[in-house]
Amino acid sequence: MTKEQVIRYLSETLSDLLDREVVLDETTRQSDVDGWDSLTTMTFMVLIENDLHVQMSIEEISRFENIGALADRILGK
């Protein structure tokens, strides 16, 4: 999987959670997306863990600066 594919997956997954189209890029932060709250984050992370088989702690999740950093972590960089 490439970084672009991971970001596309993240966009599609978050769109499903928020029930509207969300387009993410490497610089997108949680605060940039209307409706993305802490409950959405937890659900989002569970889906990522289940779909992509990546385990992350709550502390690690809270440190992601943006979608690019999350994609890098998913890819193991």
Secondary structure, DSSP 8 states (H G I E B T S, - for coil): --HHHHHHHHHHHHHHHHTS-----TT--GGGSTT--HHHHHHHHHHHHHHH-----HHHHHH--SHHHHHHHHTT-
